[in-house]
Amino acid sequence: MMRPVRMRRIVTPIGGLHFGAVATLQQLCFPEDPWSAGVIGQIMGLSGSFGFLAVETSGDGAAAGRSDEDAAAEGVPIGYVLARAMADEAEVISIGVASLLRGRRHGAALLRAAMARAVELGGRRLYLEVAQDNAAAHALYAAAGFVSVGLRPGYYRRGRSVVDALIYRVDLEAGMA
């Protein structure tokens, strides 16, 4: 009798070997503004930049004698977050989860990892922009303690139309509680 394969998520820091996977995910999540692996590399090369890749892997890596790092290398990329910290502020540059895997808390895990890293780098506030019509993202950010602090009219392209972006902020001491 076959036992069902248990999948688990691992969130790992993005390194140079991940740029292609992140670019593929970014292109799937945001086809109207696709980024190449080179662009991901440029972003990650900026001072204060950091990111995390979520991968789904089968089984229990520790039980199989594998480290999380080894298991992540064999896993399937499912989401990413790119961010940057400068002085006491940080910003999420981009965050995305493969569409078929949304609603499973992968985005929340990535956001928590970014928030924790921003705190480690001295960040007290974290900012991001989100399309006004992205209800799922608004719910994710509200649950993490973000509040709307501004508007960027016409920020996102959707074919021939544009969508406003809401600017969100979280005070990291409060958001990490």
N, C-alpha and C positions, 0 to 999 in steps of 0.2 A: 504494500500500500504506500503510495507516494504522499509525503507530507507537503502541505503548502509551503512555498518559499516565503519566508518573512523578509520583507524589504525594510531597510532602515536608511535614514538620512544621516549623512555626515556633512558638516560644514567645515571647510578647510580654507586657509588663506590662499589667495590667488598668487601663483607664481608664473614665470614666463612660459612654462609648458601648458598653462591653462588658457592663454590668450585666444587661441583658435576656438576652444569650446565656449568661452565667454562671448566671442563675436557671433558664433552660431546662435546661441541663446538670445543675444540681443537682437539679432536680425529676425528671429522668430517672434519675439515679443513686440518689436517695434519696426515692422517692415517698411513703414513710411520714412524712416530715418535710419537705415542700416549702417553699422559701424564694422570696420574690418579688424582683423587681429592686430594690424599695425596701429590703428587708432586706439585700441584697448591698451597696447603697449605704451603708446605716448601718454595716455591718461595715467597709467600705473607708474610711469617715469616721473611724473610731476612730484615736486616736494610735498610730503605729507599725504600722498595717495596710498590707499589700501583697498583691499577688496576681499570678498569671500565667495567661494563657489560651493553650492550645495550639490551633492551627488547622492544618488540612490544606489545602494548596494545590497546584494542578497546576503542573508544569513547574519551571523554574529561573528564579526571579524576577530574579536578577542578569543572566542571559543575555537576558532579555526587556527589560532596562532598568528593571526595577522594584526598588525597595528592599524589604527584608524587611517594613518597616512597611506599604507599599502592598500587597504580596502577602498579608500577614496580614489586611488590611481586606477583601480579596476572598475569603479562605479560609473554610472550613467549620469552626466551632468543634467541637472534639472532646474537650476536657478543660480543667480549671481547678484551681488551688490558691489558697486564701485563707489568709493567715497574719498573724501579728502579732508584733512584737518589742518587748520591754520590758526595759530595762537589759541584762543579759547573757543573758537567756533569750528564746526565741521559741517559738511554738506554731503548728502547722498547725490551722486552724479547720475547714477542709473541703478535701477533694481528691476529684476524681472524673473518670472517663473514660467516654465513651459506651460502652455495653455491647458493641456490635458491633466496637469498635476496641480492646478490651482485649487484653492479651498482646502488644502491639507496642512496648513500652517508652515509650509516651506518659506514663504515670504516673511512670516513673523520670526522664524529662526534666523534668517539672513539679516533682518532688521536688528534683532537683538545683538547679533555678532558685531554689526557695524556700530551700534550704540556703545557697546562695551569697549571696542577698540578706540572709538573717539574719546571716551573717558580716559583710557590709558595714555592717549596722546595729549591730554590736558584740555580736551573739549568740555565746555559747560553747556553749549547749545548745539543742536543739530538741526539743519534746515534741509528742505527738499521742495521740489515743485511736482505737482501732479495735475494731470488733465482734469478739468472740471467735470467731465462726463465719466470718470473712472470710479464708479461707486464702490467697487470691491477694494480699491486702493485707499479710498477715503476711510472705509471701515477699518482696514488694517492700521492705518496711521492713528486714527482716533483711539483704537484699543491700546496703542503703544504710548498714548499720552500727548500726541501732537495736537497743536491747535493752529487754525488758519490765521496767518498774520499779514497776508497781502494777496494781490492779484497781478498776473502778467497777462494783459489782453492779447489775444491772438498768438499765443506762445507755441502751440503745437499745430502742425499741418495734418490734415486728414483729407488727402486727395486735393481737391480744389477749395476746400473749406479750412477754417482754422478753429481751434478750441482754446479757450482761456486756460491758464494754469493758475491754480491756487498755490500760494507759498505757505508751507507748514513749518512749524518750529516746535521742538521739544526741549525743555530744560532737562539736561541729562541726569542731574541729581534726582529730580522728581520722576523722570521717565524710567530710571533703572531701579526704582524702589519696588 
